């Protein structure tokens, strides 16, 4: 997904439901982003509106940090909250269009692996800057890709190439709404041999932070999701989206994400 950031302005449940958390070996990061992490791996594909709605529904009732991996039931296109519908209107009829709750540009979905990171407001990571979180998440993803033998780096950090300080500043300042994000890598995106393969966008609310990301042109299946999750936390627990969340998500999809008024908001 695009490298965009949008802002608006307890205790963990390691023993919740009596389910023991699975312990994973460290992948070499000196410090994991999360002390605990709930992992949702969606087995079935969903509509674009429902995928966006589940993320929002999860964030509302979040108690622990979570990562959700999901797929699309048909070729889709998502675009950022501030994007203009006129820039994607030509794809209507050919793709399932949806306006994201997060910022950023245009992303084509279908063959990609899409993920969402959800951080509750009571987690220590929430107090960090958006860029710090973005970079930390992509470092974990990079480690997973490197473990699979791919030459992945975090742009502007592990890659001394075209991401000079000046270039990063200019690219970050570009209008998010009018660019296909995978044609415009910016600082902390994931790059392999100069080609952007992963980017993301964020939104902060009083409930927490949502980062929606897309990993493109890489097909490593469940092995990548496992490496990625382990890079984020040494204490992961597999979860399923429960019926209460699905009920709220269906309402959000019907009344918000699937409506013409939301799609054509700008």
N, C-alpha and C positions, 0 to 999 in steps of 0.2 A: 504494500500500500504506500501511499505517498508519505513523504516525510513532512507532515504538518502537525502543528500543535494548536489546539484550541483550548482556551481556559474559561471557566465560569466559576464563579465562586458564590481496650478490652483484653479483650484477651483473645488468644488464639484457641482453636477448638481441636487440639491434637487428640483428644480423647472422645470427640464427638461421635455419637452413634455407636460407640464401642468398637469402631473399626481401627485396627492398628495401622499406623503409617509405615509405608515401605521405606526402608533405608537403602540409599544408593551410594556407591563409591564416588568420591570426588573425581571430577574430570580435570583437575589441576588448577581451577580458579582459586585464588587465595581466599576469596570470600564470596559466598553465594548471595544472590539478591534477596532471597526469602528464607526465613527459618523453616516455614512449612509451605506447602503448595498443593492445592487441589487440582487434579488433572481431569479434564473432561475430553474424551475422545468420541466425537459423534460418529456412530456407525453408519447412519443413513444421511443422504444429501437432503438439503432443505431449500426452500425458495429464498430469494434474496431478502425479501421483507422479513421472513421468519428468522433468518440468520442475524439480521440487525436487531430484531426485537429480543431475541434470547440474550444477547449481550447486555442490552439495557436492563432487562429483567434480572439477570444475575447480579449486576452491579448494585441494584437497589437493595438486595437482601444479603450482601456479601459480608462474611465475617473473617474469612481467611483469604489470602491471595490465591488466585486461580489462573490457570491457562486452559483455554478451550480450543481444540482443533476441529475444523469442520470443512465440509464440501458443499458444492452447489448442485442443485438438481437439474439445472439447465444452464447453458452459457449465459453469463450475467455480466453486468457492468455496475460498479459502485463509484460514486463520486462524492467529494467532500461536502460538508455542511454548508460551506460558503460558495460552493460551485454553482455555475449557472446552467439551468436546464438546457438552454439553447446550444450549449457545447456538446451535449450528448443526445439531443433529440433525434438525430439521424440514425441512432442505433435502436430506437424504440421499434419493436416488432421483430427485431433480430436477436435481441438480448433482453434478459430480465433486468430492468433498470431499478436502482435504488439509491436514494440519497442517504449517505452515512450520517451518523450522529457525530462522528469525529471529523476533523478537517481534512486537508489534503486535496489531491487531484483525482484524475480518472484512472481506474484500475479495471482491467479485464479479468474476469474469473471464469473458471471452468476446469482448467488443467492444473491450476495452482493449489498449493496447500495454504489454507487460510487459518490464522490463529488470532485469538484475543487474549491479552493479559489484563486481568482485573485486580486492582489493588485497593483494598478498603482504606478508608480515611484513618483508621486506627493503627495501620501498619506503619512501621518506621520508614519504609521506602517512600510512602506518600509525601513525606516532608521534603524529600529531595527534589531538585529541579527536574523539569520535564526532559531536558536534554540528557541529564545524568542517567535517568531511568531508561531513556531510549537507547543510549549507548550501552548500558549494562545488559539490557535484554539482548541486544544484537551481538554483544561479546559472547554471551552464552550460546546463541545460535551459531556463531562462527566456530566455537569450539566443537559443536556437534558436527558441523560440516567438515572441519579439519580432521576429526576423528574418522570420518568416512573417506578420507583421502583427497578431499577437495581443497584447492588453494584459495580459501575464503579469507577475506580481511574486512575490517571495519573501515569504511572510507574516511580518509582524513586522519586516521589514527594509526592503523597498521599498514596503510598504503600511502607511500610518499608521492604518488603520482600526481594527477591534475588537481588534487584537492588542497590547494594552498589556502592560507587564511583568507586572502582576498576573494578567491573564487568561491569558497564556502559561503562567505558573507553575501556575495551577490546572488548565488543560487538560492540561498535560504530566503532571500528577500523577494524572489520571484512570486508573482501571483499564483497561489495554489490552485485556483479554480480552473485555469485554462491549460494546464500541462498534464500530459500523460506521465505519471510519476516514474515509470520504469525507464523513461527516456532521459530522466533528469536526476541522477544520483546526487545526493547532498551528504553533508557530514553525518557519519555514524550509520549510513546505510550499509548493507552487506554487499560486497563486490567480489566476483570471481574473475580473475584475468581481465580486469577493467570493465566488466559487465555487471550491472546491478541485478541482483537476484532476490533481494529482500528489502522492503521498506515498510513504513508504518505511519500511523497518525494517531493522535491522542485527543482525549477530552477529560477535563477535570470537573467534578461536581462536588457537592457537599458529601456525597456518599463515598466517593473514591475516584480513582483514575482508571480510564479504559484506554488501552492501546490495541488497535486493530492492525494486523500486519498480513502481508501476502508474501509467500515464498514461491518464486516462479522459475520454470525451466529446470527444476530439480525434482526427481522422483525417487525418493529413498523410502517412501512408505512409512510404516509405523516405527522403523528404526530411527528415523530422524526425529520424530516427535518424542521418542523416549530419551534420546541424547539431549535434545533441547530442554525438556523438562528437568532432567537431572542437572543440567548446567545452571538452571535457575534456583534449584533447591536440592539439598541432600535428603530432604524429608518429604516425599511425595505420597499422595494418596489418590487412588483412582476414584472418580465420582461419576454419577450419571445425573443428567438434568432431570429433576423430579417434576411431578405433575403440577405442583403449585407454580413453579417457574414457567412451565409450558403454558399454563392457563393464562398467566399474566402476559407472556410473550405473544400468544395468539391475539389477545386484546390489543396489544401495542401494534402488532402487524396489521390488524384490520383497521384500527382507528388512526394509525400514523404512517408507518413505513410503506404500506401498500396503496396509500391514497394519492390521488392526483395533486391534491393541495400540498402535500409534503414533497412530492417529486418536483413540482414546479414552484417551490417556495421562493426561488430566485431565478 
